Amino acid sequence: MSTSSAKRLQNLFRQLTEQDQESLLSFAEFLQARASTQAATVVRSLPVPKNIPRSPEESIIAAIKRLSQCYYMLDKSKMLHETADLVTQHCLQGQELQGVIDRLELVFSQHYDKFVRDFNSP
């Protein structure tokens, strides 16, 4: 509240009868309690992953892009090491593509499960 508003409120308050001053204080307490209740009842909604189906001819990079869109709420930097390891296993070590994509999906799913646990923690 600005200084001018506070002074104006004080001047108005002084001009009221004692009974009206009590009414004004009661109303102010009511407003304050209502604001506290409204703030406490704000409901956070849990972001839900999008369902984007896997393409039969999906590449490893396309899979990461798809999963990033599905799990838009996740911090991808927290999964960078795991996803990079899986890309390396496929590209440099010859791991089978579908198996690597299955593991990528598992990584994203596990990080989402942690996200849900953290979201629901007080």
Chimera marker file (.cmm) of the C-alpha trace (Angstrom):
<marker_set name="trace">
<marker id="1" x="0.000" y="0.000" z="0.000" r="1" g="1" b="0" radius="0.5"/>
<marker id="2" x="1.323" y="3.404" z="-0.897" r="1" g="1" b="0" radius="0.5"/>
<marker id="3" x="1.949" y="6.020" z="1.774" r="1" g="1" b="0" radius="0.5"/>
<marker id="4" x="-0.826" y="8.232" z="0.396" r="1" g="1" b="0" radius="0.5"/>
<marker id="5" x="-3.321" y="5.343" z="0.519" r="1" g="1" b="0" radius="0.5"/>
<marker id="6" x="-2.319" y="4.527" z="4.084" r="1" g="1" b="0" radius="0.5"/>
<marker id="7" x="-2.750" y="8.165" z="5.169" r="1" g="1" b="0" radius="0.5"/>
<marker id="8" x="-6.113" y="8.365" z="3.412" r="1" g="1" b="0" radius="0.5"/>
<marker id="9" x="-7.272" y="5.198" z="5.165" r="1" g="1" b="0" radius="0.5"/>
<marker id="10" x="-6.088" y="6.528" z="8.543" r="1" g="1" b="0" radius="0.5"/>
<marker id="11" x="-7.952" y="9.817" z="7.996" r="1" g="1" b="0" radius="0.5"/>
<marker id="12" x="-11.139" y="8.008" z="7.036" r="1" g="1" b="0" radius="0.5"/>
<marker id="13" x="-10.781" y="5.619" z="9.965" r="1" g="1" b="0" radius="0.5"/>
<marker id="14" x="-10.432" y="8.498" z="12.472" r="1" g="1" b="0" radius="0.5"/>
<marker id="15" x="-13.614" y="10.101" z="11.139" r="1" g="1" b="0" radius="0.5"/>
<marker id="16" x="-15.701" y="6.998" z="11.811" r="1" g="1" b="0" radius="0.5"/>
<marker id="17" x="-17.570" y="6.220" z="15.000" r="1" g="1" b="0" radius="0.5"/>
<marker id="18" x="-16.083" y="3.557" z="17.237" r="1" g="1" b="0" radius="0.5"/>
<marker id="19" x="-18.726" y="1.082" z="16.082" r="1" g="1" b="0" radius="0.5"/>
<marker id="20" x="-17.979" y="1.794" z="12.411" r="1" g="1" b="0" radius="0.5"/>
<marker id="21" x="-14.252" y="1.470" z="13.086" r="1" g="1" b="0" radius="0.5"/>
<marker id="22" x="-14.901" y="-2.019" z="14.503" r="1" g="1" b="0" radius="0.5"/>
<marker id="23" x="-17.005" y="-2.861" z="11.431" r="1" g="1" b="0" radius="0.5"/>
<marker id="24" x="-14.209" y="-1.682" z="9.145" r="1" g="1" b="0" radius="0.5"/>
<marker id="25" x="-11.637" y="-3.759" z="11.044" r="1" g="1" b="0" radius="0.5"/>
<marker id="26" x="-13.922" y="-6.817" z="10.887" r="1" g="1" b="0" radius="0.5"/>
<marker id="27" x="-14.335" y="-6.330" z="7.150" r="1" g="1" b="0" radius="0.5"/>
<marker id="28" x="-10.567" y="-5.955" z="6.680" r="1" g="1" b="0" radius="0.5"/>
<marker id="29" x="-9.989" y="-9.166" z="8.651" r="1" g="1" b="0" radius="0.5"/>
<marker id="30" x="-12.619" y="-10.913" z="6.518" r="1" g="1" b="0" radius="0.5"/>
<marker id="31" x="-10.876" y="-9.793" z="3.316" r="1" g="1" b="0" radius="0.5"/>
<marker id="32" x="-7.506" y="-10.903" z="4.639" r="1" g="1" b="0" radius="0.5"/>
<marker id="33" x="-8.864" y="-14.341" z="5.642" r="1" g="1" b="0" radius="0.5"/>
<marker id="34" x="-10.579" y="-14.771" z="2.273" r="1" g="1" b="0" radius="0.5"/>
<marker id="35" x="-7.347" y="-13.917" z="0.453" r="1" g="1" b="0" radius="0.5"/>
<marker id="36" x="-5.431" y="-16.455" z="2.570" r="1" g="1" b="0" radius="0.5"/>
<marker id="37" x="-8.037" y="-19.133" z="1.887" r="1" g="1" b="0" radius="0.5"/>
<marker id="38" x="-8.004" y="-18.450" z="-1.845" r="1" g="1" b="0" radius="0.5"/>
<marker id="39" x="-4.230" y="-18.639" z="-1.939" r="1" g="1" b="0" radius="0.5"/>
<marker id="40" x="-4.299" y="-21.948" z="-0.039" r="1" g="1" b="0" radius="0.5"/>
<marker id="41" x="-6.860" y="-23.507" z="-2.367" r="1" g="1" b="0" radius="0.5"/>
<marker id="42" x="-5.015" y="-22.852" z="-5.604" r="1" g="1" b="0" radius="0.5"/>
<marker id="43" x="-4.866" y="-26.220" z="-7.298" r="1" g="1" b="0" radius="0.5"/>
<marker id="44" x="-1.807" y="-27.089" z="-9.269" r="1" g="1" b="0" radius="0.5"/>
<marker id="45" x="-2.548" y="-29.428" z="-12.096" r="1" g="1" b="0" radius="0.5"/>
<marker id="46" x="-0.094" y="-32.157" z="-12.912" r="1" g="1" b="0" radius="0.5"/>
<marker id="47" x="1.135" y="-31.928" z="-16.508" r="1" g="1" b="0" radius="0.5"/>
<marker id="48" x="0.362" y="-35.159" z="-18.319" r="1" g="1" b="0" radius="0.5"/>
<marker id="49" x="2.562" y="-36.510" z="-21.096" r="1" g="1" b="0" radius="0.5"/>
<marker id="50" x="1.249" y="-36.214" z="-24.639" r="1" g="1" b="0" radius="0.5"/>
<marker id="51" x="0.542" y="-39.450" z="-26.451" r="1" g="1" b="0" radius="0.5"/>
<marker id="52" x="2.530" y="-39.288" z="-29.666" r="1" g="1" b="0" radius="0.5"/>
<marker id="53" x="2.741" y="-42.730" z="-31.252" r="1" g="1" b="0" radius="0.5"/>
<marker id="54" x="6.047" y="-44.222" z="-32.256" r="1" g="1" b="0" radius="0.5"/>
<marker id="55" x="6.641" y="-44.479" z="-35.976" r="1" g="1" b="0" radius="0.5"/>
<marker id="56" x="7.816" y="-47.922" z="-37.197" r="1" g="1" b="0" radius="0.5"/>
<marker id="57" x="10.681" y="-46.301" z="-39.128" r="1" g="1" b="0" radius="0.5"/>
<marker id="58" x="11.632" y="-43.833" z="-36.380" r="1" g="1" b="0" radius="0.5"/>
<marker id="59" x="15.312" y="-42.918" z="-36.080" r="1" g="1" b="0" radius="0.5"/>
<marker id="60" x="17.087" y="-42.435" z="-32.771" r="1" g="1" b="0" radius="0.5"/>
<marker id="61" x="17.024" y="-38.631" z="-33.163" r="1" g="1" b="0" radius="0.5"/>
<marker id="62" x="13.337" y="-38.669" z="-34.136" r="1" g="1" b="0" radius="0.5"/>
<marker id="63" x="12.635" y="-40.789" z="-31.044" r="1" g="1" b="0" radius="0.5"/>
<marker id="64" x="14.342" y="-38.253" z="-28.787" r="1" g="1" b="0" radius="0.5"/>
<marker id="65" x="12.409" y="-35.412" z="-30.420" r="1" g="1" b="0" radius="0.5"/>
<marker id="66" x="9.121" y="-37.323" z="-30.050" r="1" g="1" b="0" radius="0.5"/>
<marker id="67" x="9.787" y="-38.168" z="-26.413" r="1" g="1" b="0" radius="0.5"/>
<marker id="68" x="10.810" y="-34.567" z="-25.714" r="1" g="1" b="0" radius="0.5"/>
<marker id="69" x="7.441" y="-33.447" z="-27.096" r="1" g="1" b="0" radius="0.5"/>
<marker id="70" x="5.569" y="-36.136" z="-25.146" r="1" g="1" b="0" radius="0.5"/>
<marker id="71" x="7.356" y="-35.255" z="-21.907" r="1" g="1" b="0" radius="0.5"/>
<marker id="72" x="7.474" y="-31.487" z="-22.482" r="1" g="1" b="0" radius="0.5"/>
<marker id="73" x="7.398" y="-30.833" z="-18.728" r="1" g="1" b="0" radius="0.5"/>
<marker id="74" x="10.733" y="-32.538" z="-18.023" r="1" g="1" b="0" radius="0.5"/>
<marker id="75" x="14.090" y="-30.821" z="-17.774" r="1" g="1" b="0" radius="0.5"/>
<marker id="76" x="15.944" y="-32.491" z="-20.632" r="1" g="1" b="0" radius="0.5"/>
<marker id="77" x="19.326" y="-31.457" z="-19.252" r="1" g="1" b="0" radius="0.5"/>
<marker id="78" x="18.786" y="-33.905" z="-16.368" r="1" g="1" b="0" radius="0.5"/>
<marker id="79" x="18.535" y="-36.750" z="-18.906" r="1" g="1" b="0" radius="0.5"/>
<marker id="80" x="21.333" y="-35.653" z="-21.203" r="1" g="1" b="0" radius="0.5"/>
<marker id="81" x="23.914" y="-38.138" z="-19.953" r="1" g="1" b="0" radius="0.5"/>
<marker id="82" x="21.531" y="-41.112" z="-20.172" r="1" g="1" b="0" radius="0.5"/>
<marker id="83" x="20.180" y="-40.202" z="-23.598" r="1" g="1" b="0" radius="0.5"/>
<marker id="84" x="23.661" y="-39.486" z="-24.975" r="1" g="1" b="0" radius="0.5"/>
<marker id="85" x="24.848" y="-42.890" z="-23.732" r="1" g="1" b="0" radius="0.5"/>
<marker id="86" x="21.957" y="-44.585" z="-25.525" r="1" g="1" b="0" radius="0.5"/>
<marker id="87" x="22.597" y="-42.676" z="-28.753" r="1" g="1" b="0" radius="0.5"/>
<marker id="88" x="26.262" y="-43.704" z="-28.522" r="1" g="1" b="0" radius="0.5"/>
<marker id="89" x="25.311" y="-47.344" z="-27.932" r="1" g="1" b="0" radius="0.5"/>
<marker id="90" x="23.268" y="-47.303" z="-31.130" r="1" g="1" b="0" radius="0.5"/>
<marker id="91" x="25.436" y="-45.160" z="-33.396" r="1" g="1" b="0" radius="0.5"/>
<marker id="92" x="28.933" y="-46.226" z="-32.359" r="1" g="1" b="0" radius="0.5"/>
<marker id="93" x="28.459" y="-49.622" z="-30.744" r="1" g="1" b="0" radius="0.5"/>
<marker id="94" x="25.783" y="-50.976" z="-33.097" r="1" g="1" b="0" radius="0.5"/>
<marker id="95" x="23.088" y="-51.645" z="-30.532" r="1" g="1" b="0" radius="0.5"/>
<marker id="96" x="19.759" y="-52.552" z="-32.180" r="1" g="1" b="0" radius="0.5"/>
<marker id="97" x="17.626" y="-49.437" z="-32.832" r="1" g="1" b="0" radius="0.5"/>
<marker id="98" x="14.298" y="-50.664" z="-31.455" r="1" g="1" b="0" radius="0.5"/>
<marker id="99" x="15.886" y="-51.823" z="-28.203" r="1" g="1" b="0" radius="0.5"/>
<marker id="100" x="17.639" y="-48.485" z="-27.741" r="1" g="1" b="0" radius="0.5"/>
<marker id="101" x="14.389" y="-46.593" z="-28.394" r="1" g="1" b="0" radius="0.5"/>
<marker id="102" x="12.653" y="-48.855" z="-25.849" r="1" g="1" b="0" radius="0.5"/>
<marker id="103" x="15.294" y="-47.864" z="-23.301" r="1" g="1" b="0" radius="0.5"/>
<marker id="104" x="14.929" y="-44.185" z="-24.233" r="1" g="1" b="0" radius="0.5"/>
<marker id="105" x="11.207" y="-44.462" z="-23.550" r="1" g="1" b="0" radius="0.5"/>
<marker id="106" x="12.010" y="-46.046" z="-20.199" r="1" g="1" b="0" radius="0.5"/>
<marker id="107" x="14.408" y="-43.209" z="-19.304" r="1" g="1" b="0" radius="0.5"/>
<marker id="108" x="11.770" y="-40.582" z="-20.073" r="1" g="1" b="0" radius="0.5"/>
<marker id="109" x="9.113" y="-42.552" z="-18.196" r="1" g="1" b="0" radius="0.5"/>
<marker id="110" x="11.326" y="-42.921" z="-15.110" r="1" g="1" b="0" radius="0.5"/>
<marker id="111" x="12.146" y="-39.208" z="-15.102" r="1" g="1" b="0" radius="0.5"/>
<marker id="112" x="8.431" y="-38.445" z="-15.401" r="1" g="1" b="0" radius="0.5"/>
<marker id="113" x="7.722" y="-40.715" z="-12.414" r="1" g="1" b="0" radius="0.5"/>
<marker id="114" x="10.271" y="-38.744" z="-10.391" r="1" g="1" b="0" radius="0.5"/>
<marker id="115" x="8.708" y="-35.504" z="-11.649" r="1" g="1" b="0" radius="0.5"/>
<marker id="116" x="5.298" y="-36.720" z="-10.370" r="1" g="1" b="0" radius="0.5"/>
<marker id="117" x="6.749" y="-37.658" z="-6.975" r="1" g="1" b="0" radius="0.5"/>
<marker id="118" x="8.427" y="-34.250" z="-6.662" r="1" g="1" b="0" radius="0.5"/>
<marker id="119" x="5.280" y="-32.474" z="-7.874" r="1" g="1" b="0" radius="0.5"/>
<marker id="120" x="3.160" y="-34.181" z="-5.214" r="1" g="1" b="0" radius="0.5"/>
<marker id="121" x="5.647" y="-33.597" z="-2.397" r="1" g="1" b="0" radius="0.5"/>
<marker id="122" x="4.813" y="-30.658" z="-0.137" r="1" g="1" b="0" radius="0.5"/>
<link id1="1" id2="2" r="1" g="1" b="0" radius="0.2"/>
<link id1="2" id2="3" r="1" g="1" b="0" radius="0.2"/>
<link id1="3" id2="4" r="1" g="1" b="0" radius="0.2"/>
<link id1="4" id2="5" r="1" g="1" b="0" radius="0.2"/>
<link id1="5" id2="6" r="1" g="1" b="0" radius="0.2"/>
<link id1="6" id2="7" r="1" g="1" b="0" radius="0.2"/>
<link id1="7" id2="8" r="1" g="1" b="0" radius="0.2"/>
<link id1="8" id2="9" r="1" g="1" b="0" radius="0.2"/>
<link id1="9" id2="10" r="1" g="1" b="0" radius="0.2"/>
<link id1="10" id2="11" r="1" g="1" b="0" radius="0.2"/>
<link id1="11" id2="12" r="1" g="1" b="0" radius="0.2"/>
<link id1="12" id2="13" r="1" g="1" b="0" radius="0.2"/>
<link id1="13" id2="14" r="1" g="1" b="0" radius="0.2"/>
<link id1="14" id2="15" r="1" g="1" b="0" radius="0.2"/>
<link id1="15" id2="16" r="1" g="1" b="0" radius="0.2"/>
<link id1="16" id2="17" r="1" g="1" b="0" radius="0.2"/>
<link id1="17" id2="18" r="1" g="1" b="0" radius="0.2"/>
<link id1="18" id2="19" r="1" g="1" b="0" radius="0.2"/>
<link id1="19" id2="20" r="1" g="1" b="0" radius="0.2"/>
<link id1="20" id2="21" r="1" g="1" b="0" radius="0.2"/>
<link id1="21" id2="22" r="1" g="1" b="0" radius="0.2"/>
<link id1="22" id2="23" r="1" g="1" b="0" radius="0.2"/>
<link id1="23" id2="24" r="1" g="1" b="0" radius="0.2"/>
<link id1="24" id2="25" r="1" g="1" b="0" radius="0.2"/>
<link id1="25" id2="26" r="1" g="1" b="0" radius="0.2"/>
<link id1="26" id2="27" r="1" g="1" b="0" radius="0.2"/>
<link id1="27" id2="28" r="1" g="1" b="0" radius="0.2"/>
<link id1="28" id2="29" r="1" g="1" b="0" radius="0.2"/>
<link id1="29" id2="30" r="1" g="1" b="0" radius="0.2"/>
<link id1="30" id2="31" r="1" g="1" b="0" radius="0.2"/>
<link id1="31" id2="32" r="1" g="1" b="0" radius="0.2"/>
<link id1="32" id2="33" r="1" g="1" b="0" radius="0.2"/>
<link id1="33" id2="34" r="1" g="1" b="0" radius="0.2"/>
<link id1="34" id2="35" r="1" g="1" b="0" radius="0.2"/>
<link id1="35" id2="36" r="1" g="1" b="0" radius="0.2"/>
<link id1="36" id2="37" r="1" g="1" b="0" radius="0.2"/>
<link id1="37" id2="38" r="1" g="1" b="0" radius="0.2"/>
<link id1="38" id2="39" r="1" g="1" b="0" radius="0.2"/>
<link id1="39" id2="40" r="1" g="1" b="0" radius="0.2"/>
<link id1="40" id2="41" r="1" g="1" b="0" radius="0.2"/>
<link id1="41" id2="42" r="1" g="1" b="0" radius="0.2"/>
<link id1="42" id2="43" r="1" g="1" b="0" radius="0.2"/>
<link id1="43" id2="44" r="1" g="1" b="0" radius="0.2"/>
<link id1="44" id2="45" r="1" g="1" b="0" radius="0.2"/>
<link id1="45" id2="46" r="1" g="1" b="0" radius="0.2"/>
<link id1="46" id2="47" r="1" g="1" b="0" radius="0.2"/>
<link id1="47" id2="48" r="1" g="1" b="0" radius="0.2"/>
<link id1="48" id2="49" r="1" g="1" b="0" radius="0.2"/>
<link id1="49" id2="50" r="1" g="1" b="0" radius="0.2"/>
<link id1="50" id2="51" r="1" g="1" b="0" radius="0.2"/>
<link id1="51" id2="52" r="1" g="1" b="0" radius="0.2"/>
<link id1="52" id2="53" r="1" g="1" b="0" radius="0.2"/>
<link id1="53" id2="54" r="1" g="1" b="0" radius="0.2"/>
<link id1="54" id2="55" r="1" g="1" b="0" radius="0.2"/>
<link id1="55" id2="56" r="1" g="1" b="0" radius="0.2"/>
<link id1="56" id2="57" r="1" g="1" b="0" radius="0.2"/>
<link id1="57" id2="58" r="1" g="1" b="0" radius="0.2"/>
<link id1="58" id2="59" r="1" g="1" b="0" radius="0.2"/>
<link id1="59" id2="60" r="1" g="1" b="0" radius="0.2"/>
<link id1="60" id2="61" r="1" g="1" b="0" radius="0.2"/>
<link id1="61" id2="62" r="1" g="1" b="0" radius="0.2"/>
<link id1="62" id2="63" r="1" g="1" b="0" radius="0.2"/>
<link id1="63" id2="64" r="1" g="1" b="0" radius="0.2"/>
<link id1="64" id2="65" r="1" g="1" b="0" radius="0.2"/>
<link id1="65" id2="66" r="1" g="1" b="0" radius="0.2"/>
<link id1="66" id2="67" r="1" g="1" b="0" radius="0.2"/>
<link id1="67" id2="68" r="1" g="1" b="0" radius="0.2"/>
<link id1="68" id2="69" r="1" g="1" b="0" radius="0.2"/>
<link id1="69" id2="70" r="1" g="1" b="0" radius="0.2"/>
<link id1="70" id2="71" r="1" g="1" b="0" radius="0.2"/>
<link id1="71" id2="72" r="1" g="1" b="0" radius="0.2"/>
<link id1="72" id2="73" r="1" g="1" b="0" radius="0.2"/>
<link id1="73" id2="74" r="1" g="1" b="0" radius="0.2"/>
<link id1="74" id2="75" r="1" g="1" b="0" radius="0.2"/>
<link id1="75" id2="76" r="1" g="1" b="0" radius="0.2"/>
<link id1="76" id2="77" r="1" g="1" b="0" radius="0.2"/>
<link id1="77" id2="78" r="1" g="1" b="0" radius="0.2"/>
<link id1="78" id2="79" r="1" g="1" b="0" radius="0.2"/>
<link id1="79" id2="80" r="1" g="1" b="0" radius="0.2"/>
<link id1="80" id2="81" r="1" g="1" b="0" radius="0.2"/>
<link id1="81" id2="82" r="1" g="1" b="0" radius="0.2"/>
<link id1="82" id2="83" r="1" g="1" b="0" radius="0.2"/>
<link id1="83" id2="84" r="1" g="1" b="0" radius="0.2"/>
<link id1="84" id2="85" r="1" g="1" b="0" radius="0.2"/>
<link id1="85" id2="86" r="1" g="1" b="0" radius="0.2"/>
<link id1="86" id2="87" r="1" g="1" b="0" radius="0.2"/>
<link id1="87" id2="88" r="1" g="1" b="0" radius="0.2"/>
<link id1="88" id2="89" r="1" g="1" b="0" radius="0.2"/>
<link id1="89" id2="90" r="1" g="1" b="0" radius="0.2"/>
<link id1="90" id2="91" r="1" g="1" b="0" radius="0.2"/>
<link id1="91" id2="92" r="1" g="1" b="0" radius="0.2"/>
<link id1="92" id2="93" r="1" g="1" b="0" radius="0.2"/>
<link id1="93" id2="94" r="1" g="1" b="0" radius="0.2"/>
<link id1="94" id2="95" r="1" g="1" b="0" radius="0.2"/>
<link id1="95" id2="96" r="1" g="1" b="0" radius="0.2"/>
<link id1="96" id2="97" r="1" g="1" b="0" radius="0.2"/>
<link id1="97" id2="98" r="1" g="1" b="0" radius="0.2"/>
<link id1="98" id2="99" r="1" g="1" b="0" radius="0.2"/>
<link id1="99" id2="100" r="1" g="1" b="0" radius="0.2"/>
<link id1="100" id2="101" r="1" g="1" b="0" radius="0.2"/>
<link id1="101" id2="102" r="1" g="1" b="0" radius="0.2"/>
<link id1="102" id2="103" r="1" g="1" b="0" radius="0.2"/>
<link id1="103" id2="104" r="1" g="1" b="0" radius="0.2"/>
<link id1="104" id2="105" r="1" g="1" b="0" radius="0.2"/>
<link id1="105" id2="106" r="1" g="1" b="0" radius="0.2"/>
<link id1="106" id2="107" r="1" g="1" b="0" radius="0.2"/>
<link id1="107" id2="108" r="1" g="1" b="0" radius="0.2"/>
<link id1="108" id2="109" r="1" g="1" b="0" radius="0.2"/>
<link id1="109" id2="110" r="1" g="1" b="0" radius="0.2"/>
<link id1="110" id2="111" r="1" g="1" b="0" radius="0.2"/>
<link id1="111" id2="112" r="1" g="1" b="0" radius="0.2"/>
<link id1="112" id2="113" r="1" g="1" b="0" radius="0.2"/>
<link id1="113" id2="114" r="1" g="1" b="0" radius="0.2"/>
<link id1="114" id2="115" r="1" g="1" b="0" radius="0.2"/>
<link id1="115" id2="116" r="1" g="1" b="0" radius="0.2"/>
<link id1="116" id2="117" r="1" g="1" b="0" radius="0.2"/>
<link id1="117" id2="118" r="1" g="1" b="0" radius="0.2"/>
<link id1="118" id2="119" r="1" g="1" b="0" radius="0.2"/>
<link id1="119" id2="120" r="1" g="1" b="0" radius="0.2"/>
<link id1="120" id2="121" r="1" g="1" b="0" radius="0.2"/>
<link id1="121" id2="122" r="1" g="1" b="0" radius="0.2"/>
</marker_set>
